[in-house]
């Protein structure tokens, strides 16, 4: 049985799963200025992230990690698996500083839907979200037709 997206499911409900709070303020501020995004706030643990996906039907997760976070164990595979298990239609955007082409490919191969370099492409996030919205709307239109 495949899950059919309902018309209101095309709306983006975003959370930020965060390891670097300094950048989160900028991301949340950006989300608040996009009328097609419902900002569900920030979570700092995987449990809280899962709760937002289940209870508030979050369908877009920003994974915001800092370049100097090597001391904190971050398992991209585990985060991706949990998000996709709870909501197979969710979009996962990795936000990280100083990503080269090889690292970008590695993260995309791991399963992130998008990888944003916070230093070079931070201002392109609204455009990316608009693309995600249009993609969701076209999927809904196809399923409704």
C-alpha positions as a Markdown table, in Angstrom:
| # | Residue | x | y | z |
|---|---|---|---|---|
| 1 | Unk | 0.0 | 0.0 | 0.0 |
| 2 | Unk | 1.5 | 3.3 | -1.0 |
| 3 | Unk | 0.9 | 6.5 | 0.9 |
| 4 | Unk | -0.9 | 9.1 | -1.2 |
| 5 | Unk | 0.0 | 12.7 | -0.5 |
| 6 | Unk | -3.0 | 14.9 | 0.5 |
| 7 | Unk | -3.2 | 18.4 | -1.0 |
| 8 | Unk | -2.2 | 20.0 | 2.4 |
| 9 | Unk | 0.8 | 17.6 | 2.6 |
| 10 | Unk | 2.6 | 19.7 | 0.0 |
| 11 | Unk | 3.1 | 22.4 | 2.6 |
| 12 | Unk | 6.6 | 22.4 | 4.1 |
| 13 | Unk | 6.7 | 21.8 | 7.8 |
| 14 | Unk | 10.3 | 22.4 | 8.7 |
| 15 | Unk | 12.4 | 21.6 | 11.8 |
| 16 | Unk | 16.1 | 22.2 | 12.4 |
| 17 | Unk | 18.1 | 19.4 | 13.9 |
| 18 | Unk | 21.0 | 21.3 | 15.3 |
| 19 | Unk | 24.5 | 20.9 | 16.5 |
| 20 | Unk | 25.5 | 24.5 | 15.9 |
| 21 | Unk | 23.0 | 26.9 | 17.5 |
| 22 | Unk | 24.7 | 30.1 | 16.1 |
| 23 | Unk | 23.6 | 29.3 | 12.6 |
| 24 | Unk | 20.1 | 28.2 | 13.6 |
| 25 | Unk | 19.0 | 31.7 | 14.4 |
| 26 | Unk | 19.7 | 32.6 | 10.8 |
| 27 | Unk | 17.9 | 29.5 | 9.4 |
| 28 | Unk | 14.8 | 30.1 | 11.6 |
| 29 | Unk | 14.7 | 33.7 | 10.7 |
| 30 | Unk | 14.8 | 32.8 | 7.0 |
| 31 | Unk | 12.0 | 30.2 | 7.5 |
| 32 | Unk | 9.8 | 32.8 | 9.2 |
| 33 | Unk | 10.0 | 35.0 | 6.1 |
| 34 | Unk | 8.7 | 32.2 | 3.8 |
| 35 | Unk | 4.9 | 32.1 | 3.7 |
| 36 | Unk | 4.9 | 28.5 | 2.4 |
| 37 | Unk | 7.0 | 27.1 | 5.2 |
| 38 | Unk | 5.6 | 26.3 | 8.7 |
| 39 | Unk | 8.5 | 26.7 | 11.1 |
| 40 | Unk | 8.3 | 24.0 | 13.8 |
| 41 | Unk | 11.4 | 25.1 | 15.6 |
| 42 | Unk | 14.7 | 23.5 | 16.6 |
| 43 | Unk | 15.5 | 20.2 | 18.1 |
| 44 | Unk | 18.8 | 19.2 | 19.7 |
| 45 | Unk | 18.4 | 15.4 | 20.0 |
| 46 | Unk | 17.3 | 12.6 | 17.7 |
| 47 | Unk | 14.5 | 11.7 | 20.1 |
| 48 | Unk | 13.1 | 15.3 | 19.9 |
| 49 | Unk | 13.5 | 15.2 | 16.1 |
| 50 | Unk | 11.5 | 11.9 | 15.9 |
| 51 | Unk | 8.8 | 13.4 | 18.2 |
| 52 | Unk | 8.3 | 16.4 | 15.8 |
| 53 | Unk | 8.1 | 14.2 | 12.8 |
| 54 | Unk | 5.5 | 12.0 | 14.4 |
| 55 | Unk | 3.4 | 14.6 | 16.4 |
| 56 | Unk | 3.7 | 17.7 | 14.2 |
| 57 | Unk | 4.2 | 15.9 | 10.8 |
| 58 | Unk | 7.5 | 17.6 | 10.0 |
| 59 | Unk | 8.4 | 16.8 | 6.4 |
| 60 | Unk | 11.6 | 18.8 | 6.0 |
| 61 | Unk | 14.6 | 18.4 | 8.3 |
| 62 | Unk | 17.6 | 20.7 | 8.3 |
| 63 | Unk | 20.5 | 18.9 | 9.8 |
| 64 | Unk | 22.7 | 21.8 | 10.8 |
| 65 | Unk | 26.2 | 20.7 | 11.8 |
| 66 | Unk | 29.3 | 22.7 | 12.5 |
| 67 | Unk | 32.7 | 22.1 | 10.9 |
| 68 | Unk | 34.4 | 21.7 | 14.3 |
| 69 | Unk | 32.0 | 19.2 | 15.7 |
| 70 | Unk | 34.4 | 16.2 | 15.4 |
| 71 | Unk | 34.1 | 15.6 | 19.2 |
| 72 | Unk | 30.4 | 15.0 | 19.0 |
| 73 | Unk | 29.4 | 11.7 | 17.4 |
| 74 | Unk | 27.3 | 12.4 | 14.3 |
| 75 | Unk | 25.9 | 9.5 | 12.4 |
| 76 | Unk | 24.4 | 10.7 | 9.1 |
| 77 | Unk | 23.2 | 7.2 | 8.2 |
| 78 | Unk | 21.3 | 6.9 | 11.5 |
| 79 | Unk | 19.6 | 10.3 | 11.1 |
| 80 | Unk | 18.6 | 9.6 | 7.5 |
| 81 | Unk | 17.3 | 6.2 | 8.4 |
| 82 | Unk | 15.2 | 7.5 | 11.3 |
| 83 | Unk | 13.7 | 10.4 | 9.3 |
| 84 | Unk | 12.9 | 8.3 | 6.3 |
| 85 | Unk | 11.4 | 5.5 | 8.4 |
| 86 | Unk | 9.0 | 7.9 | 10.2 |
| 87 | Unk | 8.2 | 9.9 | 7.0 |
| 88 | Unk | 9.4 | 8.4 | 3.7 |
| 89 | Unk | 8.3 | 11.7 | 2.0 |
| 90 | Unk | 10.4 | 13.9 | 4.2 |
| 91 | Unk | 13.2 | 16.0 | 2.7 |
| 92 | Unk | 16.5 | 16.1 | 4.5 |
| 93 | Unk | 18.8 | 19.1 | 3.9 |
| 94 | Unk | 22.3 | 18.9 | 5.3 |
| 95 | Unk | 23.8 | 22.4 | 6.2 |
| 96 | Unk | 27.5 | 22.3 | 6.8 |
| 97 | Unk | 30.4 | 24.7 | 6.3 |
| 98 | Unk | 33.1 | 24.4 | 3.7 |
| 99 | Unk | 31.9 | 21.4 | 1.7 |
| 100 | Unk | 34.0 | 20.5 | -1.3 |
| 101 | Unk | 32.6 | 18.6 | -4.4 |
| 102 | Unk | 33.8 | 15.2 | -3.1 |
| 103 | Unk | 32.3 | 15.6 | 0.4 |
| 104 | Unk | 29.0 | 16.9 | -1.2 |
| 105 | Unk | 28.8 | 13.7 | -3.4 |
| 106 | Unk | 29.5 | 11.5 | -0.3 |
| 107 | Unk | 26.7 | 13.1 | 1.7 |
| 108 | Unk | 24.3 | 12.9 | -1.2 |
| 109 | Unk | 25.2 | 9.3 | -1.7 |
| 110 | Unk | 24.6 | 8.6 | 2.0 |
| 111 | Unk | 21.0 | 9.8 | 1.4 |
| 112 | Unk | 20.7 | 13.5 | 2.1 |
| 113 | Unk | 18.3 | 15.1 | -0.4 |
| 114 | Unk | 20.3 | 18.3 | -0.5 |
| 115 | Unk | 23.6 | 19.6 | 0.8 |
| 116 | Unk | 24.0 | 23.3 | 1.5 |
| 117 | Unk | 27.4 | 24.9 | 2.1 |
| 118 | Unk | 26.6 | 27.5 | 4.9 |
| 119 | Unk | 29.5 | 29.6 | 3.9 |
| 120 | Unk | 29.0 | 29.8 | 0.1 |
| 121 | Unk | 25.3 | 29.1 | -0.5 |
| 122 | Unk | 23.4 | 30.0 | 2.7 |
| 123 | Unk | 21.4 | 32.7 | 0.9 |
| 124 | Unk | 20.1 | 30.2 | -1.6 |
| 125 | Unk | 18.1 | 28.2 | 1.0 |
| 126 | Unk | 14.8 | 30.1 | 0.2 |
| 127 | Unk | 15.2 | 29.3 | -3.5 |
| 128 | Unk | 15.9 | 25.6 | -2.6 |
| 129 | Unk | 12.8 | 25.5 | -0.4 |
| 130 | Unk | 10.7 | 27.0 | -3.2 |
| 131 | Unk | 11.9 | 24.2 | -5.5 |
| 132 | Unk | 11.0 | 21.6 | -2.9 |
| 133 | Unk | 7.5 | 23.1 | -2.5 |
| 134 | Unk | 7.0 | 23.1 | -6.3 |
| 135 | Unk | 8.2 | 19.5 | -6.5 |
| 136 | Unk | 5.8 | 18.5 | -3.7 |
| 137 | Unk | 2.9 | 20.3 | -5.3 |
| 138 | Unk | 3.5 | 18.6 | -8.6 |
| 139 | Unk | 3.6 | 15.2 | -6.8 |
| 140 | Unk | 0.2 | 16.0 | -5.2 |
| 141 | Unk | -1.2 | 17.1 | -8.5 |
| 142 | Unk | -0.2 | 13.8 | -10.2 |
| 143 | Unk | -1.7 | 11.7 | -7.3 |
| 144 | Unk | -4.9 | 13.7 | -7.3 |
| 145 | Unk | -5.4 | 13.5 | -11.1 |
